[in-house]
């Protein structure tokens, strides 16, 4: 019997190998070292990035000139129609144009952005890291038009496996949110808000599940809103996305599907929703610091067609 294993040796060896495979496959979760979740307000950021690009109609030109590594100036020109509210189904548009001047200061712990438009609007954004875990965000707008000036301050605290935010705004607006990692892939959170000027309040709950191939989110709020989104990462360059929104108070429902395709020197995003609206957005890099932008949207229900193109320099 020389050269043959003893009876039962192969069975015992296979069992031991299977046990090792099971131990490797069943990786123990350390619940005391869970990752920090993303902010509550960015819960659907992958779906928003794919399904809601900055569509526009007309022509725009953006130029940014860096004066030093931290400070830069920007100039923007936009020419295109502006939609006016109408009682009928037909959309009313009037031609318009404006110029925008901006100044940007970007530092690892401080970001200041300011914009001035020819229509009299002044906007400002601030982001400051007060500590390694606490950051401050603020934005404000001043306008000559009534009820168009506003401001808001946001405090974001990043814990070891949780994140909490506090919002304060004009009009007696107060909001707070909290999101907690439950497992390495699942996080749960909630939010509350109070708008004293309009005497409205609400509470909402949310869940987010993600891994290397997909991201799924769900939200429900006392305002009647139910929102779900799903993003599938087909490859490093291709993603498919879908979302669903339903308001159980007004009975309004909207669903959409879209794609996000990153090429070598271009990025193409498109969407089709349940209202019969199809859109596409293309960003192509022509050269270093020179980008060409195409935007198109077709609303079959309203017979509204929009097309835009632009250049970004800097």
C-alpha positions as a printed Julia matrix, in Angstrom:
314×3 Matrix{Float64}:
   0.0    0.0     0.0
   3.03   2.22   -0.25
   2.32   5.5    -2.04
  -1.39   5.52   -1.14
  -2.8    7.75    1.62
  -4.36   6.0     4.6
  -8.15   5.53    4.58
  -9.98   8.78    5.35
  -6.96  11.01    4.75
  -8.38  12.55    1.56
 -11.76  13.2     3.18
 -10.15  14.83    6.22
  -7.89  16.91    3.99
 -10.8   18.14    1.89
 -12.77  19.01    5.02
  -9.85  20.99    6.42
  -9.41  22.85    3.14
 -13.13  23.64    3.01
 -13.01  24.96    6.56
 -10.18  27.31    5.64
 -12.11  28.55    2.6
 -15.17  29.19    4.77
 -13.06  31.12    7.26
 -11.65  33.27    4.47
 -15.08  33.82    2.85
 -16.73  34.71    6.17
 -14.69  37.77    7.02
 -15.4   38.89   10.56
 -16.9   42.38   10.79
 -15.33  44.74   13.31
 -18.29  46.84   14.44
 -15.98  49.08   16.47
 -14.14  50.22   13.32
 -16.91  51.0    10.83
 -16.27  53.6     8.1
 -17.57  57.14    8.38
 -20.66  57.61    6.14
 -21.13  60.39    3.62
 -23.12  63.5     4.63
 -26.89  63.08    4.78
 -27.44  65.76    2.11
 -25.2   63.82   -0.32
 -27.01  60.52    0.15
 -27.88  60.21   -3.57
 -24.79  61.89   -5.02
 -23.94  59.07   -7.49
 -27.48  59.06   -8.9
 -27.6   62.87   -9.04
 -24.25  62.97  -10.83
 -25.53  60.58  -13.51
 -29.16  61.69  -13.85
 -29.05  65.43  -13.17
 -26.23  67.19  -15.02
 -26.32  70.99  -15.35
 -28.42  71.22  -18.5
 -28.73  74.62  -20.16
 -30.14  76.23  -23.3
 -28.25  78.71  -25.45
 -24.56  79.56  -25.4
 -22.15  79.97  -22.52
 -18.45  80.74  -22.23
 -16.44  80.28  -19.02
 -12.88  81.5   -18.54
 -10.8   81.01  -15.39
  -7.4   82.63  -14.88
  -5.2   81.54  -12.01
  -3.15  84.34  -10.45
  -1.37  82.03   -8.01
  -1.85  78.45   -6.77
  -4.66  79.55   -4.41
  -6.34  82.57   -6.03
  -8.08  82.78   -9.39
 -10.54  85.0   -11.29
 -13.37  83.79  -13.5
 -15.47  85.34  -16.27
 -18.69  83.83  -17.61
 -20.95  84.91  -20.46
 -24.36  83.36  -21.05
 -26.81  84.02  -23.88
 -30.06  82.11  -24.14
 -33.8   82.15  -23.52
 -35.43  82.47  -20.11
 -38.66  80.62  -19.4
 -41.65  82.51  -18.02
 -44.55  80.93  -16.14
 -47.71  80.55  -18.21
 -51.2   79.24  -17.57
 -51.3   77.15  -20.75
 -49.31  74.11  -21.76
 -47.06  76.13  -24.07
 -43.75  77.38  -22.61
 -43.04  81.11  -22.97
 -39.42  82.15  -23.56
 -37.74  85.53  -23.87
 -34.13  86.13  -24.98
 -31.71  87.15  -22.26
 -27.98  87.52  -21.65
 -25.77  88.24  -18.67
 -22.14  88.44  -17.61
 -20.73  87.02  -14.38
 -17.48  87.94  -12.65
 -16.06  85.7    -9.95
 -13.19  85.42   -7.52
 -12.02  82.13   -5.99
  -9.69  81.4    -3.09
  -9.03  77.7    -2.55
  -6.88  76.39    0.29
  -6.82  72.89    1.84
  -8.74  74.23    4.88
 -10.5   77.29    3.47
 -12.53  77.94    0.31
 -14.0   81.33   -0.63
 -16.07  81.81   -3.81
 -17.8   85.02   -4.85
 -19.88  85.92   -7.93
 -21.32  89.2    -9.23
 -23.88  89.22  -12.08
 -24.99  92.06  -14.32
 -28.59  91.68  -13.1
 -27.49  92.85   -9.64
 -27.17  89.52   -7.88
 -24.25  88.87   -5.54
 -23.53  85.33   -4.32
 -20.92  84.03   -1.89
 -19.88  80.59   -0.64
 -17.58  79.71    2.24
 -16.19  76.36    3.39
 -13.86  76.28    6.37
 -12.41  73.33    8.29
 -12.52  74.53   11.9
 -10.94  71.29   13.14
 -10.12  67.91   11.6
 -13.7   66.76   12.33
 -15.76  69.97   12.29
 -16.35  72.09    9.18
 -18.4   75.19    8.44
 -20.26  75.85    5.19
 -22.11  79.07    4.39
 -23.77  80.51    1.32
 -25.61  83.78    0.73
 -27.26  85.71   -2.07
 -28.13  89.41   -2.27
 -30.54  90.61   -4.93
 -32.51  93.74   -5.85
 -35.62  91.61   -6.37
 -37.89  91.14   -3.36
 -37.72  87.84   -1.48
 -34.67  86.73   -3.5
 -32.01  87.43   -0.86
 -31.18  84.55    1.46
 -28.43  83.01    3.56
 -27.65  79.68    5.23
 -25.0   78.3     7.57
 -24.2   74.58    7.87
 -22.07  72.86   10.52
 -20.82  69.36    9.65
 -19.31  67.14   12.34
 -17.58  63.92   11.25
 -17.34  61.21   13.89
 -15.61  57.87   13.73
 -18.59  55.99   12.25
 -21.27  58.68   12.1
 -21.91  62.16   10.75
 -24.2   64.94   11.94
 -25.17  68.29   10.45
 -26.86  71.43   11.74
 -28.39  74.03    9.39
 -29.47  77.57   10.2
 -31.03  79.87    7.61
 -32.98  83.06    7.23
 -36.73  82.92    7.63
 -36.32  81.02   10.92
 -35.11  77.92    9.09
 -33.65  75.19   11.28
 -32.52  71.73   10.23
 -30.56  68.84   11.69
 -29.51  65.45   10.35
 -27.67  62.37   11.6
 -26.39  59.32    9.72
 -24.77  56.22   11.25
 -22.87  53.3     9.74
 -24.57  50.05   10.78
 -22.31  47.7     8.81
 -19.36  48.36    6.45
 -21.89  48.72    3.6
 -25.12  49.94    5.24
 -25.84  53.31    6.85
 -29.09  54.67    8.3
 -30.02  58.25    9.09
 -32.71  60.78    9.79
 -33.41  64.51    9.58
 -35.74  67.15   11.0
 -36.47  70.68    9.88
 -38.54  73.69   10.91
 -39.38  76.66    8.67
 -40.73  79.31   11.01
 -41.59  81.79    8.27
 -43.97  79.34    6.6
 -44.86  77.46    9.82
 -43.86  74.12    8.3
 -41.97  71.24    9.85
 -40.99  67.75    8.81
 -39.03  64.63    9.63
 -37.37  62.16    7.29
 -35.57  58.82    7.33
 -33.03  57.38    4.91
 -30.97  54.28    4.18
 -27.94  53.78    1.93
 -26.31  50.51    0.87
 -23.14  50.44   -1.2
 -20.34  48.14   -2.29
 -17.78  48.1    -5.08
 -20.41  47.5    -7.78
 -23.59  49.31   -6.73
 -25.18  52.03   -4.6
 -28.82  51.9    -3.46
 -30.63  54.57   -1.42
 -34.11  55.09   -0.03
 -35.74  58.1     1.63
 -39.16  58.83    3.13
 -40.35  62.09    4.69
 -43.45  63.38    6.45
 -43.82  65.96    3.66
 -45.11  63.12    1.46
 -41.91  62.43   -0.42
 -40.68  58.9    -1.11
 -37.44  58.64   -3.11
 -35.35  55.67   -4.19
 -32.25  55.46   -6.38
 -29.98  52.72   -7.68
 -26.62  53.0    -9.46
 -24.9   49.97  -11.0
 -21.2   50.29  -11.8
 -20.84  48.17  -14.94
 -17.14  49.01  -15.18
 -14.75  51.75  -14.14
 -16.01  53.89  -17.02
 -19.69  52.94  -17.33
 -22.49  53.36  -14.79
 -26.24  52.84  -15.11
 -28.62  54.71  -12.82
 -32.33  54.89  -12.05
 -34.46  56.79   -9.56
 -38.08  56.86   -8.42
 -39.9   59.71   -6.67
 -43.46  59.61   -5.34
 -45.44  62.09   -3.27
 -48.27  60.31   -1.49
 -49.97  63.64   -0.66
 -50.14  65.07   -4.19
 -50.0   61.66   -5.94
 -47.2   62.89   -8.23
 -44.82  60.19   -9.42
 -41.69  60.35  -11.57
 -39.2   57.66  -12.59
 -36.09  57.94  -14.74
 -33.25  55.83  -16.08
 -29.87  57.04  -17.28
 -26.24  56.3   -17.99
 -22.83  57.8   -17.31
 -20.06  56.91  -19.78
 -16.52  58.21  -19.18
 -14.36  58.06  -22.3
 -10.68  58.85  -22.64
 -11.23  62.56  -23.29
 -15.01  62.92  -22.86
 -17.88  62.2   -20.52
 -21.39  61.46  -21.78
 -24.5   61.39  -19.59
 -28.09  60.79  -20.64
 -31.52  60.3   -19.09
 -35.09  59.32  -20.01
 -37.93  59.9   -17.53
 -41.57  58.87  -17.24
 -42.79  62.32  -18.32
 -41.46  61.75  -21.83
 -38.4   63.96  -21.37
 -35.05  62.8   -22.8
 -31.76  64.61  -22.2
 -28.06  64.24  -22.91
 -24.98  66.1   -21.7
 -21.51  65.83  -23.28
 -18.24  67.21  -21.91
 -15.21  66.79  -24.18
 -11.64  67.87  -23.5
 -10.24  69.38  -26.68
  -6.9   70.29  -25.16
  -5.3   70.88  -21.8
  -7.51  73.48  -20.09
 -10.04  73.63  -22.97
 -13.38  71.79  -22.74
 -16.34  71.72  -25.13
 -19.85  71.22  -23.71
 -23.06  70.11  -25.45
 -26.47  70.02  -23.77
 -29.77  68.77  -25.25
 -33.22  68.14  -23.8
 -36.48  67.1   -25.48
 -39.8   67.27  -23.67
 -42.27  65.41  -25.9
 -45.23  66.13  -23.62
 -44.78  69.93  -23.73
 -43.23  70.01  -27.24
 -40.29  71.87  -25.72
 -36.83  71.45  -27.25
 -33.65  72.81  -25.71
 -30.11  72.86  -27.08
 -26.98  74.47  -25.68
 -23.26  74.54  -26.33
 -20.34  76.14  -24.56
 -16.6   76.39  -24.03
 -14.69  76.22  -20.74
 -11.16  77.64  -20.66
  -8.87  77.28  -17.68
